[in-house]
């Protein structure tokens, strides 16, 4: 069963330094979001590296970049 979190809990998890590897890679298996705002929302978005979808997304981005460079 998945946890359901309200906006406050999601913001608290996003801002918790314990959910970051080396201070830059967000890694939280309890957070269902794959793409979420960075700690400072003005700086854009980050990926949740605890989710398989993140790695599939990165592979897709690199594959598209490689494909475009070959055209």
Number of C-alpha atoms within 10 A of each C-alpha: 3 7 7 11 13 7 9 9 12 17 15 11 19 22 15 12 14 13 19 17 12 9 9 12 14 26 17 19 13 14 20 16 15 19 15 18 14 17 19 10 10 8 9 10 12 17 20 23 18 19 18 10 15 17 15 11 13 12 12 12 12 12 12 12 11 11 10 9 8 7 5
